């Protein structure tokens, strides 16, 4: 019997780390504290020359006991709107005004697992898409008792080149 190889990425990109943060705090948050769901994306240098135009589709997925609780979708032009482009090591994040947005308005333990894919085109037409899925879930605790309080419901795509300061070593 031949077992299928479980692939979490295509040849030109991969997710190298995940993190959930509020300032210097990682993995445990008050219900109404601001949080960022983050992941590191490594791209082969040839990725940037492999297409004429491309769209990215990032999905920030949160699960509870294996069931999808919430999914935040972000997309745009890869060269113009992907934070950190055209670097080969970058990070993406989704800044949320309240941690409860990630946990589906319920306190408790949840798991964050991001994914991203790229639709690429050149003058000959469509190219094979590139994709990456985090190979592991990143667990976080959302507590209904919040020390800071007062967050507003909001969400925005953030990111940049490299790895943000304070991120645990992948």
C-alpha positions as CSV (number, residue, x, y, z in Angstrom):
1,X,0.0,0.0,0.0
2,X,1.3,3.5,-0.9
3,X,0.3,6.2,1.5
4,X,-0.3,9.7,0.2
5,X,2.3,12.3,1.3
6,X,0.5,15.0,3.2
7,X,1.6,18.3,1.7
8,X,1.1,21.6,3.4
9,X,2.5,23.7,0.6
10,X,3.3,23.9,-3.1
11,X,6.9,24.3,-4.3
12,X,7.3,28.1,-4.2
13,X,5.8,29.0,-0.8
14,X,5.3,27.7,2.7
15,X,4.0,28.9,6.1
16,X,7.0,28.7,8.5
17,X,5.4,29.9,11.8
18,X,2.2,31.0,13.5
19,X,1.5,33.3,16.5
20,X,-1.3,35.1,18.2
21,X,-0.3,38.3,20.1
22,X,-1.5,41.3,22.2
23,X,1.6,43.4,22.8
24,X,4.1,41.1,24.4
25,X,1.4,38.6,25.5
26,X,1.1,35.3,23.5
27,X,-1.7,32.7,23.5
28,X,-4.0,33.8,26.3
29,X,-6.3,36.8,26.0
30,X,-9.2,38.6,27.6
31,X,-12.5,38.6,25.8
32,X,-12.3,42.2,24.7
33,X,-8.5,42.6,24.2
34,X,-7.0,43.4,20.8
35,X,-5.2,40.5,19.2
36,X,-3.3,39.8,16.0
37,X,-3.5,36.4,14.3
38,X,-0.1,36.1,12.5
39,X,1.9,33.8,10.3
40,X,5.2,33.7,8.5
41,X,5.4,33.1,4.8
42,X,8.5,32.0,3.0
43,X,8.6,32.4,-0.8
44,X,11.2,31.1,-3.2
45,X,13.0,34.0,-5.0
46,X,11.6,32.5,-8.3
47,X,8.1,33.1,-7.1
48,X,8.2,36.8,-7.9
49,X,9.4,36.2,-11.5
50,X,7.0,33.3,-12.1
51,X,4.0,35.4,-13.1
52,X,2.9,38.7,-14.8
53,X,-0.1,39.2,-12.6
54,X,-1.3,37.4,-9.4
55,X,-4.0,37.6,-6.8
56,X,-3.5,36.4,-3.2
57,X,-6.2,34.9,-1.0
58,X,-5.3,34.7,2.7
59,X,-7.7,32.9,5.1
60,X,-7.3,33.2,8.9
61,X,-9.3,30.2,10.1
62,X,-10.2,29.5,13.8
63,X,-11.5,26.1,14.9
64,X,-12.9,24.6,18.1
65,X,-12.7,20.9,18.5
66,X,-12.0,20.5,14.8
67,X,-15.0,22.5,13.7
68,X,-14.6,25.9,11.9
69,X,-15.7,28.7,14.2
70,X,-14.8,31.7,12.1
71,X,-12.9,32.5,9.0
72,X,-11.5,35.9,7.9
73,X,-10.7,36.3,4.2
74,X,-8.4,38.8,2.8
75,X,-7.4,39.1,-0.9
76,X,-5.8,41.5,-3.3
77,X,-3.1,42.1,-5.9
78,X,0.0,40.1,-4.9
79,X,2.6,42.7,-5.8
80,X,0.6,45.8,-4.7
81,X,-1.4,44.7,-1.7
82,X,0.4,41.8,-0.1
83,X,2.2,43.3,3.0
84,X,6.0,42.8,2.6
85,X,5.9,42.1,-1.1
86,X,8.3,41.4,-2.9
87,X,10.4,39.9,-0.1
88,X,11.1,36.2,0.2
89,X,10.4,36.1,4.0
90,X,7.4,38.1,5.2
91,X,4.6,37.9,7.7
92,X,0.9,38.5,7.5
93,X,-1.5,39.2,10.3
94,X,-5.1,40.0,11.0
95,X,-5.5,42.6,13.6
96,X,-8.8,42.2,15.5
97,X,-10.3,44.8,17.9
98,X,-11.6,42.0,20.3
99,X,-10.3,38.5,20.9
100,X,-13.9,37.3,21.0
101,X,-14.1,37.9,17.2
102,X,-11.6,35.0,16.8
103,X,-13.4,32.7,19.2
104,X,-16.9,33.1,17.8
105,X,-18.1,35.2,20.8
106,X,-17.4,32.3,23.2
107,X,-14.7,32.0,25.8
108,X,-12.4,28.9,25.8
109,X,-9.7,27.2,23.9
110,X,-9.6,27.6,20.1
111,X,-7.0,26.8,17.4
112,X,-5.8,29.2,14.7
113,X,-4.7,27.7,11.3
114,X,-3.9,30.1,8.4
115,X,-3.7,29.3,4.7
116,X,-2.9,31.3,1.6
117,X,-3.1,30.7,-2.1
118,X,-2.0,32.6,-5.2
119,X,-3.7,32.6,-8.6
120,X,-1.0,33.4,-11.1
121,X,-1.2,34.5,-14.8
122,X,1.3,35.2,-17.6
123,X,0.8,36.0,-21.3
124,X,0.1,32.3,-22.0
125,X,-2.8,32.2,-19.6
126,X,-3.3,30.7,-16.1
127,X,-0.4,29.1,-14.2
128,X,-0.6,26.4,-11.6
129,X,-1.7,28.1,-8.3
130,X,0.7,28.2,-5.3
131,X,-0.6,27.5,-1.8
132,X,0.5,27.1,1.8
133,X,-1.4,25.8,4.9
134,X,0.0,25.9,8.4
135,X,1.2,22.4,9.2
136,X,0.0,22.7,12.8
137,X,-2.7,24.5,14.7
138,X,-1.8,27.3,17.1
139,X,-3.9,27.1,20.2
140,X,-5.1,30.2,22.1
141,X,-7.3,30.7,25.2
142,X,-9.9,33.4,25.1
143,X,-11.0,34.3,28.7
144,X,-14.3,36.1,29.3
145,X,-12.6,38.0,32.2
146,X,-10.5,40.8,30.6
147,X,-8.0,42.9,32.4
148,X,-8.0,45.7,29.9
149,X,-11.5,45.9,28.5
150,X,-13.0,48.3,26.1
151,X,-11.9,46.9,22.7
152,X,-13.9,47.8,19.6
153,X,-14.9,45.3,16.9
154,X,-12.6,45.8,14.0
155,X,-10.3,43.9,11.6
156,X,-7.5,44.8,9.3
157,X,-4.7,43.1,7.4
158,X,-1.2,43.9,8.7
159,X,2.2,42.6,7.9
160,X,5.7,43.3,6.6
161,X,9.1,41.9,5.8
162,X,10.9,39.4,8.1
163,X,9.7,38.3,11.5
164,X,8.2,40.9,13.9
165,X,10.1,41.6,17.1
166,X,9.0,39.4,20.0
167,X,7.8,36.5,17.9
168,X,9.0,33.2,19.3
169,X,11.7,31.5,17.2
170,X,10.0,29.2,14.6
